[in-house]
Amino acid sequence: MKAISMWQPWAYAWADPKGFKIHETRSWYTNHRGPLLIHAAKKFSREAKDFAEMERTLRRLPSRLAFGAIIGAVNVVAIFDTLETRLTTTALDGLYGDFSPGRFAWKKKGSILFPEPVGFRGSQGFFDVPEQTIIKLTEQLDEHPEWWGDYPCLCALCRSYGD
């Protein structure tokens, strides 16, 4: 299964089903559609710390964020040029991304945060997550069916999407 590393607090904001981040903006296009695991990178820049502090003050982030771990998953449903997306995004979603010209917005429909992040070494771009790690993540969801809802299943038998 594919995953992508993101810096906190943007990783949490995109994986949070109650969050305001609908789009992840990137400088590159992808053909990937379907479930995508979200990995929170270890790096925490000064800009990210300042943004996280502001978001905590506004109660849009928890007091503690995970780093160096898979924290959730999103269901990627579309990729837009950011010029198209600016017409459909909310003001809060706009705060969580770089919607400048020449970039791409990856739209999610549905997301989940795992009850317990699973430590994992990420990398740039998409990377594969081994089946045993996916099993650890889905076991948590079996214990917490309220988190699962109508989100696509992550197990190997159900995965029929491509990259």
Backbone as CSV, one residue per row, in Angstrom:
resi,resn,N_x,N_y,N_z,CA_x,CA_y,CA_z,C_x,C_y,C_z
1,MET,0.849,-1.176,0.000,0.000,0.000,0.000,0.890,1.234,0.000
2,LYS,0.440,2.275,-0.659,1.208,3.508,-0.780,0.988,4.425,0.424
3,ALA,2.034,5.194,0.722,1.987,6.202,1.778,2.753,7.421,1.292
4,ILE,2.531,8.531,1.973,3.273,9.755,1.688,3.628,10.430,3.008
5,SER,4.835,10.966,3.088,5.258,11.700,4.282,4.835,13.155,4.162
6,MET,4.383,13.688,5.268,3.997,15.097,5.352,4.532,15.647,6.667
7,TRP,4.817,16.921,6.673,5.224,17.571,7.909,4.005,17.828,8.774
8,GLN,4.199,17.728,10.076,3.161,18.157,11.007,3.176,19.682,11.027
9,PRO,2.081,20.346,11.248,0.759,19.849,11.592,-0.130,19.530,10.389
10,TRP,0.421,19.680,9.169,-0.380,19.462,7.964,-0.786,18.003,7.805
11,ALA,0.067,17.073,8.245,-0.274,15.650,8.176,-1.520,15.363,9.020
12,TYR,-1.505,15.842,10.252,-2.659,15.635,11.134,-3.917,16.275,10.539
13,ALA,-3.769,17.490,10.057,-4.931,18.223,9.527,-5.565,17.509,8.340
14,TRP,-4.752,16.867,7.497,-5.327,16.178,6.338,-5.941,14.841,6.727
15,ALA,-5.364,14.159,7.708,-5.886,12.859,8.119,-7.097,12.976,9.057
16,ASP,-7.269,14.105,9.695,-8.356,14.299,10.662,-9.706,14.368,9.947
17,PRO,-10.614,13.416,10.231,-11.928,13.445,9.568,-12.748,14.696,9.912
18,LYS,-12.450,15.316,11.053,-13.168,16.535,11.446,-12.384,17.789,11.085
19,GLY,-11.263,17.600,10.404,-10.374,18.710,10.096,-10.847,19.567,8.934
20,PHE,-10.139,20.659,8.747,-10.500,21.639,7.731,-9.706,21.463,6.444
21,LYS,-8.689,20.628,6.457,-7.826,20.452,5.290,-8.448,19.426,4.349
22,ILE,-8.945,19.896,3.221,-9.579,19.037,2.223,-8.568,18.638,1.149
23,HIS,-7.662,19.546,0.831,-6.683,19.336,-0.235,-5.262,19.334,0.305
24,GLU,-4.433,18.477,-0.246,-2.989,18.530,-0.032,-2.395,19.106,-1.308
25,THR,-1.607,20.161,-1.188,-1.033,20.779,-2.378,0.412,20.324,-2.562
26,ARG,0.734,20.020,-3.795,2.068,19.546,-4.165,2.478,20.196,-5.476
27,SER,3.774,20.136,-5.752,4.286,20.690,-7.005,4.178,19.679,-8.137
28,TRP,3.733,18.466,-7.834,3.665,17.408,-8.842,2.294,16.744,-8.879
29,TYR,1.959,16.272,-10.066,0.709,15.568,-10.344,0.893,14.081,-10.053
30,THR,-0.185,13.402,-9.708,-0.146,11.952,-9.538,-1.402,11.332,-10.153
31,ASN,-1.270,10.101,-10.593,-2.425,9.328,-11.071,-3.057,8.532,-9.938
32,HIS,-2.467,8.583,-8.759,-2.974,7.781,-7.633,-4.368,8.248,-7.224
33,ARG,-5.266,7.294,-7.097,-6.592,7.523,-6.533,-6.854,6.376,-5.568
34,GLY,-7.598,6.657,-4.506,-7.901,5.626,-3.524,-7.160,5.871,-2.221
35,PRO,-7.174,4.872,-1.324,-6.554,5.030,-0.016,-5.061,5.342,-0.107
36,LEU,-4.632,6.234,0.771,-3.238,6.650,0.854,-2.921,6.851,2.334
37,LEU,-1.929,6.119,2.828,-1.526,6.270,4.222,-0.787,7.584,4.409
38,ILE,-0.997,8.219,5.565,-0.345,9.487,5.890,0.726,9.235,6.948
39,HIS,1.952,9.564,6.588,3.092,9.434,7.483,3.493,10.828,7.960
40,ALA,3.615,11.011,9.252,4.072,12.286,9.819,5.587,12.239,9.913
41,ALA,6.241,13.123,9.183,7.705,13.164,9.156,8.276,13.531,10.522
42,LYS,9.552,13.221,10.713,10.222,13.578,11.969,10.542,15.060,12.040
43,LYS,10.775,15.675,10.892,11.184,17.080,10.844,10.043,17.991,11.321
44,PHE,10.423,19.018,12.077,9.444,19.987,12.583,10.095,21.358,12.489
45,SER,9.867,22.040,11.380,10.511,23.327,11.114,9.946,24.435,12.005
46,ARG,10.650,25.546,12.076,10.193,26.709,12.848,8.838,27.172,12.317
47,GLU,8.678,27.235,10.989,7.400,27.640,10.381,6.274,26.699,10.821
48,ALA,6.549,25.405,10.817,5.549,24.416,11.216,5.202,24.554,12.698
49,LYS,6.211,24.788,13.540,5.960,24.968,14.976,5.085,26.188,15.229
50,ASP,5.382,27.276,14.535,4.584,28.499,14.698,3.145,28.280,14.250
51,PHE,2.976,27.604,13.115,1.632,27.329,12.603,0.869,26.414,13.565
52,ALA,1.553,25.390,14.071,0.922,24.461,15.015,0.491,25.176,16.291
53,GLU,1.324,26.068,16.786,0.979,26.815,17.998,-0.275,27.660,17.784
54,MET,-0.352,28.315,16.637,-1.538,29.110,16.321,-2.778,28.212,16.237
55,GLU,-2.640,27.071,15.569,-3.776,26.158,15.415,-4.207,25.549,16.753
56,ARG,-3.252,25.286,17.647,-3.603,24.788,18.994,-4.385,25.846,19.759
57,THR,-3.964,27.089,19.633,-4.659,28.188,20.299,-6.111,28.258,19.832
58,LEU,-6.324,27.998,18.549,-7.679,28.016,17.977,-8.402,26.684,18.168
59,ARG,-7.755,25.743,18.859,-8.320,24.428,19.186,-8.636,23.580,17.956
60,ARG,-7.793,23.729,16.926,-7.954,22.900,15.732,-6.924,21.781,15.681
61,LEU,-6.055,21.732,16.683,-5.045,20.671,16.779,-4.995,20.161,18.208
62,PRO,-4.626,18.891,18.383,-4.441,18.370,19.744,-3.166,18.951,20.350
63,SER,-2.995,18.782,21.637,-1.817,19.328,22.311,-0.537,18.594,21.922
64,ARG,-0.651,17.329,21.515,0.529,16.553,21.115,0.321,15.986,19.718
65,LEU,1.374,16.046,18.907,1.355,15.482,17.563,2.390,14.366,17.477
66,ALA,2.096,13.355,16.666,3.042,12.252,16.456,4.031,12.619,15.348
67,PHE,5.245,12.104,15.465,6.292,12.316,14.458,6.949,10.983,14.143
68,GLY,7.366,10.811,12.891,8.030,9.575,12.495,7.117,8.371,12.579
69,ALA,5.846,8.564,12.198,4.869,7.489,12.334,3.756,7.626,11.294
70,ILE,3.120,6.506,11.000,1.912,6.530,10.166,0.766,6.877,11.096
71,ILE,0.081,7.964,10.788,-0.933,8.481,11.705,-2.369,8.320,11.191
72,GLY,-2.538,8.087,9.902,-3.887,7.997,9.364,-3.877,7.653,7.892
73,ALA,-5.030,7.835,7.273,-5.175,7.567,5.842,-6.246,8.482,5.276
74,VAL,-6.105,8.775,4.002,-7.119,9.546,3.276,-7.513,8.764,2.038
75,ASN,-8.671,9.091,1.500,-9.133,8.520,0.246,-9.006,9.615,-0.809
76,VAL,-7.980,9.535,-1.653,-7.751,10.545,-2.694,-8.730,10.291,-3.836
77,VAL,-9.533,11.310,-4.152,-10.555,11.129,-5.187,-10.312,11.943,-6.449
78,ALA,-9.495,12.992,-6.380,-9.265,13.821,-7.568,-8.000,14.653,-7.383
79,ILE,-7.417,15.045,-8.501,-6.270,15.943,-8.517,-6.636,17.106,-9.432
80,PHE,-6.474,18.317,-8.929,-6.814,19.516,-9.684,-5.610,20.439,-9.790
81,ASP,-5.583,21.234,-10.833,-4.665,22.357,-10.898,-5.138,23.332,-9.816
82,THR,-4.219,23.950,-9.094,-4.620,24.822,-7.992,-5.460,26.007,-8.450
83,LEU,-5.318,26.437,-9.698,-6.168,27.532,-10.192,-7.631,27.111,-10.208
84,GLU,-7.907,25.851,-10.577,-9.282,25.328,-10.555,-9.774,25.180,-9.122
85,THR,-8.890,24.723,-8.241,-9.264,24.410,-6.862,-9.610,25.658,-6.064
86,ARG,-8.949,26.759,-6.356,-9.211,27.981,-5.583,-10.677,28.375,-5.619
87,LEU,-11.381,27.970,-6.650,-12.805,28.299,-6.747,-13.653,27.418,-5.832
88,THR,-13.146,26.240,-5.471,-13.955,25.290,-4.704,-13.480,25.076,-3.276
89,THR,-12.351,25.625,-2.895,-11.826,25.386,-1.552,-12.410,26.391,-0.562
90,THR,-12.367,26.028,0.708,-12.826,26.931,1.761,-11.669,27.815,2.210
91,ALA,-11.979,28.868,2.916,-10.929,29.771,3.412,-9.990,29.026,4.352
92,LEU,-10.531,28.177,5.226,-9.671,27.432,6.147,-8.804,26.429,5.401
93,ASP,-9.361,25.751,4.406,-8.572,24.818,3.610,-7.422,25.565,2.939
94,GLY,-7.673,26.786,2.519,-6.655,27.603,1.881,-5.474,27.909,2.784
95,LEU,-5.708,27.960,4.102,-4.618,28.196,5.056,-3.656,27.018,5.149
96,TYR,-4.141,25.833,4.812,-3.366,24.609,4.993,-2.586,24.177,3.760
97,GLY,-2.564,24.986,2.713,-1.845,24.581,1.514,-1.296,25.757,0.742
98,ASP,-0.478,25.447,-0.237,0.086,26.448,-1.136,-0.665,26.347,-2.456
99,PHE,-1.636,27.206,-2.645,-2.488,27.171,-3.827,-1.980,28.119,-4.918
100,SER,-0.684,28.403,-4.928,-0.135,29.301,-5.945,-0.175,28.612,-7.314
101,PRO,-0.128,29.389,-8.394,-0.207,28.824,-9.754,0.895,27.798,-10.017
102,GLY,0.550,26.803,-10.828,1.509,25.779,-11.216,1.602,24.608,-10.258
103,ARG,0.748,24.576,-9.249,0.763,23.484,-8.274,-0.494,22.644,-8.445
104,PHE,-0.553,21.524,-7.714,-1.682,20.605,-7.814,-2.290,20.375,-6.439
105,ALA,-3.605,20.270,-6.399,-4.340,20.025,-5.158,-4.928,18.620,-5.212
106,TRP,-4.561,17.811,-4.236,-5.054,16.442,-4.140,-6.260,16.464,-3.206
107,LYS,-7.425,16.143,-3.737,-8.667,16.222,-2.952,-8.957,14.887,-2.275
108,LYS,-9.307,14.973,-0.995,-9.712,13.769,-0.259,-11.229,13.739,-0.128
109,LYS,-11.747,12.532,-0.006,-13.140,12.341,0.392,-13.085,11.230,1.426
110,GLY,-13.100,11.629,2.667,-12.992,10.675,3.759,-11.556,10.539,4.225
111,SER,-11.408,10.413,5.515,-10.092,10.210,6.118,-10.276,9.589,7.490
112,ILE,-9.195,9.013,7.989,-9.206,8.429,9.330,-7.881,8.726,10.020
113,LEU,-7.951,8.895,11.327,-6.767,8.959,12.181,-6.703,7.643,12.940
114,PHE,-5.550,7.030,12.957,-5.427,5.780,13.700,-5.346,6.083,15.190
115,PRO,-6.015,5.280,16.037,-5.978,5.526,17.481,-4.551,5.582,18.026
116,GLU,-3.657,4.744,17.508,-2.261,4.720,17.935,-1.369,4.805,16.703
117,PRO,-0.628,5.897,16.524,0.302,5.969,15.389,1.309,4.820,15.447
118,VAL,1.721,4.352,14.267,2.688,3.263,14.181,3.988,3.823,13.631
119,GLY,5.043,3.724,14.442,6.349,4.224,14.034,6.802,3.612,12.721
120,PHE,7.306,4.463,11.827,7.717,3.989,10.509,8.635,5.029,9.899
121,ARG,9.622,4.572,9.152,10.539,5.488,8.469,9.949,5.847,7.110
122,GLY,9.697,7.117,6.892,9.132,7.573,5.634,10.206,7.913,4.625
123,SER,9.783,8.433,3.492,10.720,8.906,2.473,9.987,9.907,1.585
124,GLN,10.724,10.506,0.654,10.105,11.472,-0.236,9.246,10.760,-1.277
125,GLY,8.235,11.467,-1.771,7.330,10.884,-2.767,6.503,9.773,-2.151
126,PHE,5.912,8.951,-2.996,5.172,7.790,-2.510,6.152,6.707,-2.101
127,PHE,5.785,5.943,-1.086,6.586,4.782,-0.705,5.646,3.681,-0.269
128,ASP,6.124,2.452,-0.375,5.315,1.285,-0.029,5.424,0.970,1.455
129,VAL,4.308,0.543,2.013,4.242,0.130,3.417,3.996,-1.372,3.428
130,PRO,4.825,-2.138,4.134,4.667,-3.597,4.132,3.355,-4.047,4.765
131,GLU,2.930,-5.209,4.329,1.647,-5.773,4.779,1.575,-5.904,6.294
132,GLN,2.668,-6.288,6.963,2.618,-6.468,8.426,2.313,-5.151,9.142
133,THR,2.780,-4.022,8.597,2.464,-2.718,9.190,0.998,-2.379,8.947
134,ILE,0.494,-2.688,7.775,-0.918,-2.434,7.467,-1.807,-3.271,8.377
135,ILE,-1.384,-4.490,8.671,-2.147,-5.345,9.589,-2.223,-4.701,10.971
136,LYS,-1.098,-4.140,11.468,-1.105,-3.442,12.770,-2.107,-2.297,12.764
137,LEU,-2.129,-1.566,11.658,-3.038,-0.424,11.566,-4.495,-0.871,11.516
138,THR,-4.802,-1.884,10.710,-6.200,-2.314,10.582,-6.691,-3.029,11.827
139,GLU,-5.788,-3.655,12.592,-6.209,-4.264,13.861,-6.757,-3.194,14.803
140,GLN,-6.149,-2.014,14.788,-6.663,-0.910,15.606,-8.083,-0.553,15.187
141,LEU,-8.315,-0.563,13.886,-9.636,-0.185,13.389,-10.679,-1.237,13.733
142,ASP,-10.270,-2.518,13.776,-11.191,-3.561,14.204,-11.623,-3.332,15.646
143,GLU,-10.705,-2.795,16.463,-11.009,-2.506,17.867,-11.816,-1.219,18.018
144,HIS,-11.815,-0.386,16.996,-12.513,0.901,17.028,-13.378,1.063,15.777
145,PRO,-14.479,0.295,15.665,-15.290,0.367,14.443,-15.879,1.753,14.188
146,GLU,-15.991,2.564,15.221,-16.526,3.918,15.019,-15.585,4.760,14.162
147,TRP,-14.322,4.360,14.081,-13.359,5.089,13.257,-13.455,4.658,11.804
148,TRP,-13.983,3.494,11.556,-13.953,2.899,10.219,-15.012,3.496,9.319
149,GLY,-16.261,3.532,9.788,-17.351,4.104,8.998,-17.416,3.507,7.609
150,ASP,-17.574,4.375,6.596,-17.637,3.900,5.213,-16.310,4.097,4.490
151,TYR,-15.230,4.243,5.267,-13.916,4.420,4.675,-13.499,3.131,3.979
152,PRO,-12.839,3.201,2.806,-12.438,1.978,2.103,-11.531,1.103,2.959
153,CYS,-11.720,-0.187,2.861,-10.918,-1.145,3.624,-9.462,-1.099,3.168
154,LEU,-8.546,-1.290,4.101,-7.113,-1.263,3.808,-6.514,-2.653,3.633
155,CYS,-7.280,-3.720,3.858,-6.686,-5.060,3.816,-6.323,-5.448,2.385
156,ALA,-5.418,-6.407,2.269,-4.901,-6.824,0.954,-6.008,-7.382,0.068
157,LEU,-6.985,-8.078,0.656,-8.043,-8.660,-0.147,-8.939,-7.614,-0.798
158,CYS,-9.109,-6.499,-0.119,-10.017,-5.456,-0.622,-9.325,-4.428,-1.527
159,ARG,-8.016,-4.359,-1.470,-7.303,-3.333,-2.245,-7.303,-3.683,-3.724
160,SER,-8.071,-2.932,-4.484,-8.115,-3.171,-5.930,-7.774,-1.915,-6.701
161,TYR,-7.215,-0.947,-6.023,-6.843,0.308,-6.670,-5.413,0.213,-7.163
162,GLY,-5.045,1.093,-8.054,-3.678,1.107,-8.590,-3.043,2.461,-8.360
163,ASP,-1.818,2.580,-8.812,-1.098,3.835,-8.663,-1.020,4.546,-9.996
